[in-house]
C-alpha cells in the first residue's frame, strides 16, 4: 500500500496561465522563449543564478523593458489556487506522508504567497512533512538525484510512494526509480480525483 505521496506544485495545485505570460512578454517585445532564456531559467530554478541575473538575462532581448516590467510579465503565469484542492490535501494529510517537490522559482513562489495570503499558504505548507524547492536543493526535476535524495533522507520506499506531476519527463524519471506515478493531464484531470485511480494501491 502507498503510504507517501510526492506532489508537483504548478498545474497540480495552482493553475498556470502560460498564454497570459506569453502575451505579457509579447507586449514587451519578446516573441517567445529561446534557448538562452530556457537555459537561464534552468539555472535560476537550480539556484545557480540570482533573481537579478535572471531578470537581466531578458534585457538582452528586450533592452527597453525595466526589471520591474520583466518581473511583472514573468509573474502573469501564476493563476488561481482552487480551495477544494487545499481541502483535499488537508483531508489526505491525515492518512499519508505528503511532500511537495517543485521546480517553481523564487519569484513565482513569492508571487503565489502574496496572491493567496499568509493564512492560505501556511495551511497549504502545513499539509506537507517537507516542502522541497529546486532552487534550495541546487537540482531540479527530472534529475534522478532529486528523487533519490528525498527517498533516502525520509526513508521512503519507492514501492510505497506515489509521485504526481503534469510533465511526463518528470514522471518517467520517477517511474524509472520504481515509484508509482500519475502523469496528470491538465485540463482533463484534477488532483482531487486521485481516489478515482484504481490502479494505485491507496
C-alpha positions as CSV (number, residue, x, y, z in Angstrom):
1,X,0.0,0.0,0.0
2,X,1.1,3.5,-0.8
3,X,2.0,5.5,2.4
4,X,3.7,8.5,0.9
5,X,2.8,11.0,-1.9
6,X,5.1,13.5,-3.6
7,X,3.3,16.3,-5.4
8,X,4.4,18.8,-8.0
9,X,3.0,22.3,-7.5
10,X,2.4,24.1,-10.8
11,X,-0.8,23.0,-12.6
12,X,-1.3,20.4,-9.8
13,X,-2.4,22.8,-7.1
14,X,-2.0,26.3,-8.6
15,X,-3.2,26.9,-12.1
16,X,-0.5,28.2,-14.5
17,X,-1.6,30.8,-17.1
18,X,1.0,30.1,-19.7
19,X,-0.8,32.0,-22.5
20,X,-1.1,35.1,-20.3
21,X,2.7,35.0,-19.7
22,X,3.4,34.7,-23.5
23,X,1.1,37.7,-24.2
24,X,2.7,39.8,-21.5
25,X,6.2,39.3,-22.9
26,X,4.9,40.0,-26.4
27,X,3.8,43.4,-25.2
28,X,7.4,44.0,-24.1
29,X,8.7,42.9,-27.5
30,X,9.7,39.3,-26.8
31,X,8.0,36.8,-29.2
32,X,8.7,33.7,-27.0
33,X,11.4,31.8,-25.1
34,X,14.7,31.0,-26.8
35,X,17.4,28.5,-26.0
36,X,19.4,31.1,-24.0
37,X,16.4,32.1,-21.8
38,X,15.4,28.5,-21.3
39,X,19.0,27.8,-20.1
40,X,18.9,30.8,-17.8
41,X,15.6,29.6,-16.4
42,X,17.1,26.1,-15.6
43,X,19.9,27.8,-13.8
44,X,17.5,30.0,-11.8
45,X,15.4,27.0,-10.9
46,X,18.5,25.3,-9.5
47,X,19.6,28.4,-7.6
48,X,22.7,28.8,-9.7
49,X,22.0,32.4,-10.6
50,X,20.3,35.2,-8.7
51,X,16.9,36.8,-9.3
52,X,18.6,39.9,-10.6
53,X,20.8,37.9,-13.0
54,X,17.8,36.0,-14.3
55,X,15.7,39.1,-14.9
56,X,18.6,40.9,-16.5
57,X,19.0,38.0,-19.0
58,X,15.7,39.1,-20.6
59,X,17.1,42.6,-21.2
60,X,19.5,41.1,-23.8
61,X,16.4,40.6,-26.0
62,X,14.1,43.4,-24.7
63,X,16.6,46.1,-23.6
64,X,13.9,48.8,-23.3
65,X,12.0,46.8,-20.7
66,X,12.7,47.6,-17.0
67,X,13.4,44.8,-14.5
68,X,10.1,45.6,-12.8
69,X,8.2,45.1,-16.1
70,X,10.0,41.9,-16.8
71,X,9.2,40.6,-13.3
72,X,5.6,41.5,-13.6
73,X,5.4,39.8,-17.0
74,X,7.1,36.7,-15.6
75,X,4.5,36.6,-12.8
76,X,1.5,36.6,-15.0
77,X,1.7,32.8,-15.2
78,X,0.6,32.5,-11.5
79,X,-3.1,31.8,-11.6
80,X,-5.8,30.7,-9.1
81,X,-5.4,28.0,-6.4
82,X,-8.9,26.4,-6.1
83,X,-9.9,26.0,-2.4
84,X,-11.1,22.4,-3.0
85,X,-7.6,21.3,-3.8
86,X,-6.4,22.6,-0.4
87,X,-9.3,20.9,1.4
88,X,-8.5,17.7,-0.4
89,X,-4.8,17.9,0.7
90,X,-5.8,18.6,4.3
91,X,-8.1,15.5,4.2
92,X,-5.4,13.1,2.9
93,X,-2.6,14.5,5.1
94,X,-4.2,12.6,8.0
95,X,-3.5,9.3,6.2
96,X,-0.4,9.8,4.1
97,X,3.1,11.2,4.4
98,X,3.0,14.2,2.0
99,X,5.8,16.0,0.3
100,X,5.9,18.9,-2.2
101,X,8.7,18.8,-4.9
102,X,8.7,21.8,-7.2
103,X,10.9,23.5,-9.8
104,X,9.0,26.7,-9.2
105,X,11.4,29.6,-8.8
106,X,11.8,32.1,-6.0
107,X,9.9,34.9,-8.0
108,X,6.9,32.7,-8.6
109,X,6.8,31.3,-5.0
110,X,6.9,34.9,-3.7
111,X,4.1,35.9,-6.1
112,X,2.0,32.8,-5.1
113,X,2.4,33.6,-1.4
114,X,1.4,37.3,-1.9
115,X,-1.6,36.3,-4.1
116,X,-3.2,33.8,-1.7
117,X,-2.1,35.4,1.6
118,X,-0.4,34.1,4.7
119,X,-3.3,32.1,6.2
120,X,-3.8,30.2,3.0
121,X,-0.2,29.4,2.2
122,X,0.5,28.5,5.8
123,X,-2.4,26.0,5.7
124,X,-1.0,24.6,2.4
125,X,2.6,24.2,3.6
126,X,1.4,22.6,6.8
127,X,-0.1,19.7,4.9
128,X,3.4,18.5,4.0
129,X,6.1,16.8,6.0
130,X,8.6,18.7,3.9
131,X,8.4,21.2,1.0
132,X,11.3,20.9,-1.5
133,X,12.3,23.8,-3.7
134,X,14.7,23.0,-6.6
135,X,16.4,26.4,-6.0
136,X,17.3,25.4,-2.5
137,X,18.3,21.8,-3.4
138,X,20.5,23.0,-6.3
139,X,19.0,20.4,-8.6
140,X,15.7,20.1,-10.4
141,X,13.3,17.6,-11.8
142,X,13.7,15.3,-13.8
143,X,17.3,14.7,-12.5
144,X,17.2,11.3,-10.7
145,X,19.2,12.6,-7.8
146,X,16.4,14.9,-6.7
147,X,14.2,11.9,-6.2
148,X,16.8,9.6,-4.6
149,X,17.7,12.4,-2.2
150,X,14.1,12.6,-0.9
151,X,13.7,8.8,-0.8
152,X,16.9,8.4,1.2
153,X,16.5,11.4,3.5
154,X,13.0,10.5,4.5
155,X,13.4,6.7,4.4
156,X,10.7,6.3,1.7
157,X,10.2,3.0,-0.1
158,X,9.7,3.6,-3.9
159,X,7.1,0.8,-4.0
160,X,5.1,2.6,-1.4
161,X,5.5,6.1,-2.8
162,X,3.3,7.9,-5.4
163,X,4.7,10.9,-7.5
164,X,2.2,13.2,-9.2
165,X,3.3,15.7,-11.9
166,X,1.9,17.1,-15.1
167,X,5.2,16.7,-17.0
168,X,5.8,13.2,-18.4
169,X,9.6,13.7,-18.4
170,X,9.3,14.1,-14.6
171,X,7.0,11.1,-14.0
172,X,9.2,9.0,-16.3
173,X,12.2,9.8,-14.2
174,X,10.4,8.8,-11.0
175,X,8.9,5.7,-12.6
176,X,12.4,4.6,-13.6
177,X,13.4,4.6,-9.9
178,X,10.4,2.4,-9.0
179,X,7.9,4.9,-7.8
180,X,4.2,4.8,-8.7
181,X,3.4,7.8,-10.9
182,X,0.4,9.8,-12.1
183,X,1.2,11.9,-15.1
184,X,-1.8,14.2,-14.5
185,X,-3.4,15.6,-17.7
186,X,-4.0,19.3,-17.1
187,X,-7.5,20.4,-18.2
188,X,-8.8,16.8,-18.3
189,X,-7.9,15.7,-14.7
190,X,-7.7,17.2,-11.3
191,X,-5.6,16.2,-8.3
192,X,-8.8,15.9,-6.2
193,X,-9.8,12.9,-8.4
194,X,-6.9,10.8,-7.1
195,X,-9.0,8.1,-5.5
196,X,-10.8,7.5,-8.8
197,X,-7.5,6.0,-10.0
198,X,-7.9,2.4,-9.0
199,X,-4.5,1.4,-10.4
200,X,-2.8,2.8,-7.3
201,X,-2.8,0.8,-4.1
202,X,-4.1,3.7,-2.0
